[in-house]
Amino acid sequence: MPHVELPSGIRIRYDERGPRDGRPLVLSHGFSVGLEMWYPQMHVLSQQYRLICWDARGHGGSSAPAELDSYTMPALAADLRGLLEALDAADGAIVAGMSFGGQIVTQYAVDHPDDTYALIVSDSTTRGADSPPRPSRSFEEWAGDPGMEGCMRAMRERPDLTAALRTLDVPSLLIVGTLDEMILPGFERIADALPKRRVVRLAGCVHGTSSQRPRDWNQAVLDFLRDVDAGAPLGEDITL
């Protein structure tokens, strides 16, 4: 797969498919996996969009700096920005992500609201005023692996964007599983904060909705983007 060398020295692996003149749609993976997690989405979403999947720093074929302080959520969002600029895909991009990737694209949308056409956050929420719940995998498990340890640190120490989202004038789709005990306790933070959002709850799903019910996940994304293009009002809370 191709790579982009960013001015920061970070090397980012990516996959691009679909019409070159289509609107960019970027998918950002979850923690400890890579862009391959999006295989169930690639064919369907690339029919209409210029689909770009990528490996965040510390993951897959991208750089994994040894300096743990280099892993922050703003830095990860800056990597995404650098990739999109290198691909001439930053203007009017749709940014989407799952869990860890959802945190990256939320930060990206806050940092670059004028260039974000739509935001799709799956299986993720904001940090909140207090520290987030302890992840299912302990921090110590990743000691010695700078990519995993650094990104875990980035998640646990990420800025709380709840207040910033209240003024984010970007159409947003939130997808969550009805059995996701990791996200549901804090899900209303992001759902209540975003002024232009649709919530889709996938019944019977735990964390990782895009792989458990890929057809319904894909259709929820396509329906949302169709409605954004049409200027349809948002605000719904839908269970499928």
C-alpha positions as CSV (number, residue, x, y, z in Angstrom):
1,M,0.0,0.0,0.0
2,P,1.2,3.6,-0.6
3,H,2.6,5.9,2.1
4,V,2.8,9.7,2.6
5,E,5.8,11.3,4.3
6,L,4.5,14.2,6.4
7,P,6.7,17.3,7.0
8,S,6.8,16.2,10.7
9,G,8.7,13.1,9.6
10,I,5.7,10.8,10.3
11,R,5.1,8.2,7.6
12,I,1.4,7.3,7.0
13,R,0.2,4.3,5.2
14,Y,-3.1,4.6,3.4
15,D,-5.5,3.0,1.0
16,E,-7.5,5.0,-1.6
17,R,-10.2,3.8,-3.9
18,G,-13.3,5.0,-5.6
19,P,-13.8,8.0,-8.0
20,R,-11.0,10.4,-7.9
21,D,-13.4,13.3,-8.4
22,G,-15.7,12.1,-5.6
23,R,-16.1,13.7,-2.3
24,P,-13.3,12.5,0.1
25,L,-14.6,10.1,2.8
26,V,-12.0,9.2,5.4
27,L,-12.3,6.2,7.7
28,S,-10.2,6.1,10.9
29,H,-9.7,2.8,12.6
30,G,-10.0,1.7,16.2
31,F,-7.2,1.2,18.7
32,S,-4.7,-1.7,18.1
33,V,-6.0,-2.5,14.6
34,G,-5.4,-0.9,11.2
35,L,-7.1,0.2,8.1
36,E,-7.9,-3.4,7.2
37,M,-10.7,-3.2,9.8
38,W,-12.7,-1.3,7.1
39,Y,-12.7,-4.1,4.5
40,P,-16.5,-4.6,5.1
41,Q,-17.0,-0.9,4.2
42,M,-14.6,-0.4,1.3
43,H,-16.5,-1.8,-1.7
44,V,-19.8,-0.2,-0.7
45,L,-18.6,3.3,0.3
46,S,-16.1,3.6,-2.6
47,Q,-18.9,3.3,-5.2
48,Q,-19.9,6.9,-4.6
49,Y,-17.1,8.5,-2.6
50,R,-13.3,8.9,-2.8
51,L,-12.7,6.5,0.1
52,I,-9.4,7.0,2.0
53,C,-8.5,4.6,4.9
54,W,-5.3,5.1,6.8
55,D,-3.1,3.8,9.7
56,A,-2.7,6.3,12.6
57,R,0.8,6.7,13.9
58,G,1.8,3.8,16.1
59,H,-0.4,1.4,14.1
60,G,-0.1,-0.8,11.0
61,G,2.4,0.4,8.4
62,S,2.6,4.0,9.8
63,S,5.5,5.4,11.9
64,A,5.7,4.5,15.5
65,P,7.9,7.1,17.2
66,A,9.7,6.1,20.3
67,E,8.9,9.3,22.1
68,L,5.7,8.7,24.0
69,D,5.1,12.5,24.4
70,S,4.6,12.7,20.6
71,Y,1.3,10.8,20.9
72,T,-1.5,13.2,21.6
73,M,-5.0,13.5,20.1
74,P,-4.2,16.9,18.5
75,A,-1.0,15.3,17.0
76,L,-3.0,12.4,15.6
77,A,-5.6,14.8,14.1
78,A,-2.7,16.8,12.6
79,D,-1.4,13.6,11.0
80,L,-4.8,13.1,9.4
81,R,-4.7,16.7,8.2
82,G,-1.3,16.2,6.7
83,L,-2.4,13.1,4.9
84,L,-5.5,14.8,3.4
85,E,-3.4,17.8,2.3
86,A,-0.9,15.6,0.7
87,L,-3.7,13.8,-1.2
88,D,-5.4,17.1,-2.1
89,A,-8.4,15.8,-0.2
90,A,-8.7,18.2,2.7
91,D,-11.3,20.6,1.2
92,G,-14.8,19.4,2.1
93,A,-13.9,16.0,3.4
94,I,-16.2,13.7,5.3
95,V,-14.3,12.4,8.4
96,A,-15.4,9.2,10.1
97,G,-13.9,7.0,12.8
98,M,-14.5,4.2,15.2
99,S,-13.7,4.4,18.9
100,F,-10.1,5.6,19.0
101,G,-10.6,6.8,15.4
102,G,-13.7,8.5,16.4
103,Q,-11.7,10.5,18.9
104,I,-9.2,11.5,16.2
105,V,-11.9,12.7,13.8
106,T,-13.8,14.6,16.5
107,Q,-10.6,16.5,17.3
108,Y,-10.1,17.0,13.5
109,A,-13.5,18.5,13.1
110,V,-13.0,20.9,16.0
111,D,-9.6,21.9,14.6
112,H,-10.8,22.2,11.0
113,P,-14.5,22.9,11.0
114,D,-14.6,24.9,7.8
115,D,-13.0,22.1,5.8
116,T,-15.2,19.3,7.3
117,Y,-18.3,18.5,5.3
118,A,-19.7,16.0,7.7
119,L,-18.5,14.1,10.9
120,I,-19.3,10.4,11.5
121,V,-18.4,9.1,15.0
122,S,-18.9,5.4,15.7
123,D,-18.6,3.7,19.1
124,S,-17.0,6.8,20.7
125,T,-17.8,9.8,22.9
126,T,-16.0,12.8,24.5
127,R,-13.8,12.5,27.5
128,G,-16.0,14.5,29.9
129,A,-15.0,16.6,32.8
130,D,-13.7,13.6,34.7
131,S,-11.2,11.1,33.5
132,P,-12.7,8.5,31.2
133,P,-13.5,5.0,32.5
134,R,-10.5,2.7,32.5
135,P,-10.2,0.9,29.1
136,S,-10.8,-2.8,28.9
137,R,-7.1,-3.3,28.2
138,S,-4.8,-2.1,30.9
139,F,-2.2,0.6,30.2
140,E,0.5,-1.7,31.5
141,E,-0.3,-4.3,28.9
142,W,1.2,-2.1,26.2
143,A,4.4,-1.1,28.1
144,G,7.4,-1.4,25.8
145,D,5.4,-0.9,22.6
146,P,5.6,2.8,21.9
147,G,2.8,2.9,19.3
148,M,0.3,1.2,21.5
149,E,1.4,2.7,24.8
150,G,1.6,6.2,23.2
151,C,-1.9,5.9,21.7
152,M,-3.4,4.6,24.9
153,R,-1.9,7.6,26.6
154,A,-3.3,9.9,23.9
155,M,-6.8,8.5,24.5
156,R,-6.6,8.7,28.3
157,E,-5.2,12.3,28.3
158,R,-7.1,13.7,25.3
159,P,-8.7,17.1,25.6
160,D,-12.4,17.2,26.6
161,L,-14.1,18.5,23.5
162,T,-17.7,18.5,24.9
163,A,-17.9,22.3,25.1
164,A,-16.3,22.9,21.8
165,L,-18.8,20.6,20.0
166,R,-21.7,22.8,21.1
167,T,-20.7,25.4,18.6
168,L,-19.6,22.9,15.8
169,D,-21.8,23.7,12.8
170,V,-21.1,20.4,11.0
171,P,-23.7,17.7,10.2
172,S,-22.8,14.7,12.4
173,L,-23.8,11.1,12.6
174,L,-23.3,9.2,15.8
175,I,-23.5,5.4,15.7
176,V,-23.5,3.2,18.9
177,G,-24.4,-0.3,19.8
178,T,-27.3,-0.8,22.2
179,L,-25.1,-3.1,24.3
180,D,-21.9,-1.1,24.3
181,E,-21.1,-0.8,28.0
182,M,-17.8,1.0,27.2
183,I,-19.5,4.0,25.4
184,L,-23.1,4.2,26.5
185,P,-22.4,5.6,30.1
186,G,-20.9,8.7,28.5
187,F,-22.7,8.7,25.2
188,E,-25.2,11.5,26.0
189,R,-22.3,13.9,26.4
190,I,-21.6,13.9,22.7
191,A,-25.2,13.3,21.6
192,D,-26.4,16.4,23.6
193,A,-23.4,18.6,22.6
194,L,-23.6,18.4,18.8
195,P,-26.3,20.8,17.5
196,K,-26.7,19.1,14.1
197,R,-26.6,15.4,14.6
198,R,-28.4,12.1,14.0
199,V,-28.0,9.2,16.4
200,V,-28.3,5.6,15.1
201,R,-28.3,2.8,17.7
202,L,-27.6,-0.7,16.3
203,A,-29.6,-3.2,18.4
204,G,-27.7,-6.1,19.8
205,C,-24.2,-4.7,19.1
206,V,-21.4,-4.2,21.6
207,H,-18.3,-2.2,20.8
208,G,-17.4,-2.4,17.2
209,T,-20.7,-1.9,15.3
210,S,-19.1,-1.6,11.8
211,S,-17.9,-5.2,11.9
212,Q,-20.9,-6.7,13.7
213,R,-23.6,-5.3,11.4
214,P,-21.7,-3.9,8.5
215,R,-24.6,-3.7,6.1
216,D,-26.7,-1.7,8.5
217,W,-23.7,0.4,9.4
218,N,-22.9,1.2,5.8
219,Q,-26.5,2.0,5.0
220,A,-26.8,4.3,8.0
221,V,-23.8,6.2,6.7
222,L,-25.1,6.4,3.1
223,D,-28.6,7.5,4.3
224,F,-27.1,10.2,6.5
225,L,-24.8,11.6,3.7
226,R,-27.7,11.5,1.3
227,D,-29.8,13.6,3.7
228,V,-26.9,16.0,4.3
229,D,-26.5,16.5,0.6
230,A,-30.3,17.2,0.4
231,G,-30.1,19.7,3.3
232,A,-32.6,17.5,5.3
233,P,-33.0,18.4,9.0
234,L,-31.2,16.2,11.5
235,G,-31.9,15.5,15.2
236,E,-33.3,12.0,15.0
237,D,-32.5,9.1,17.4
238,I,-33.1,5.9,15.4
239,T,-32.7,2.3,16.6
240,L,-32.2,-0.3,13.9
